[in-house]
Amino acid sequence: MKISLAKPSKRIAHLGPRGTNAETAALSYVKWLSQETNSECTLCPYSTISQALEASASGLVDFSIVPVENSIEGSVTVTLDTLWRLDALRIKHALVLPISHALLSNAQSFNEIQKVYSHPQALAQCQLWLSKFIPAAQLIPANSTTEALQYLEDSSIAAISSPRAAELYKLPVLASPINDYPDNYTRFWILGPDAGKLGNSPEAHDSSITSATTPPANSYSDATPANCTHTSLAFSVPANMPGTLVKPLQVFASRGINLSRIESRPTKRSLGEYIFFMDVEADACSTLVRSALEELKNHTETLKIFGCYSVLSVV
């Protein structure tokens, strides 16, 4: 693995500060990228997930690596909302990372702890443990699992972070692992600038599915159509009426295309209006999926295809 701080060839944004699970995911991607392309990379931590995505969309970095879904707490909604808002990003790859949480504190016992800081996802993933062992502690959300480590000089404060973060910052671990369920995994997306528009969003009226799903010339070998296994998309519907959602679903069901995820997010325009996010277990470049996407346009108000990609194996 080559990580250069001087004149890097690839800059990768992630949620910081140092020691977050997002950084661990980024390091895994850097290792894969260096093996596949011999690229040199530098990691660029950002204070929020939205900032990391916006840095990639604006060209400040080449890629952003962000969490999208956890096996315990479900979707990371800020990732979905920001991706819908930005039109300049495309999913290049996905990777799944095992997650282990630890309670970091200078306290000598649980009874001393009055406040526990961490990212909302981490707090939620440890809520049963916290209610059992530190029921009176105030739970305070932070932008990341490492943001609040600076407060740990106070022995009445604890933070939920990773064992790796404890090693990096030389902080004592009071308990580990503390996640409520041992099989805790988070899926991350690696996103970069989009080479073309795909869908029927206002900016994409003149774009065809064929041109938009053709990978750019600088795509890496594992992201070519032959290796893509998943397609992620989202759409809004023109009206809230019977059959509005079933028609888009039938587009895929009639072709035998499996949907591995579907969920809704509010449009933020009016109560009861939703955007639907889907993961399709198929390549958007295949003839079957392309025909489905063409038909899907007829049943949606706005359709955005976030990319077709493969899931990388990380060690």
Summary of the structure (lengths in Angstrom):
residues: 315
radius of gyration: 20.8
end to end distance: 13.7
largest distance: 64.0
contacts: 1032
relative contact order: 0.16
helix: 31%
strand: 30%
